[in-house]
Amino acid sequence: MSEQERQEFFKERAGTEDARFHVVPSEEEWAVKEEGKEEPEYTTDSKDEAIEKAIELADENDTIAYVHSSSGEIEEQYNYETK
């Protein structure tokens, strides 16, 4: 999948029940981003706080929260698709 195809895929999922939340490094802080959206839902200096917020958002939206390492790899996931 090309980078352009990947971006389109995530844009199509934004705001739908298929959108996931990602905890990602952002400059000198941590951000919670919804797939397909440029602006983060939440930013903080603490990775733990970002994880808590992503879990809260994923739970509220019946979706998945992914936690990325500082180098970008997925470290953990929290699945709230089925309650």
Residue pairs with C-beta under 8 A, 6 or more apart in sequence:
1 9
10 35
10 36
11 36
12 36
13 19
13 20
13 35
13 36
14 34
14 35
14 36
14 37
15 34
15 36
15 37
17 61
17 62
17 63
18 63
19 34
19 35
19 36
19 61
19 63
20 34
20 35
20 58
20 63
20 64
20 65
20 66
21 32
21 33
21 34
21 35
21 41
21 54
21 57
21 58
21 61
21 63
21 64
21 65
21 66
22 32
22 33
22 34
22 35
22 54
22 65
22 66
22 67
22 68
23 30
23 31
23 32
23 47
23 50
23 51
23 54
23 65
23 66
23 67
23 68
24 30
24 31
24 33
24 68
24 72
25 31
25 68
25 70
25 72
26 40
26 43
28 45
29 43
29 44
29 45
30 43
30 44
30 45
30 46
30 47
30 49
30 50
31 40
31 41
31 42
31 43
31 50
32 40
32 41
32 42
32 43
32 50
32 53
32 54
32 57
33 40
33 41
34 41
34 57
41 53
41 57
42 50
42 53
42 54
42 57
43 50
44 50
44 53
47 67
51 65
51 67
51 76
54 65
54 66
54 67
54 78
55 65
55 78
55 80
57 65
58 64
58 65
58 78
58 79
58 80
59 80
61 80
62 80
62 81
62 82
62 83
63 80
63 81
64 77
64 78
64 79
64 80
64 81
65 77
65 78
65 80
66 74
66 76
66 77
67 74
67 75
67 76
67 77
67 78
68 74
68 75
69 75
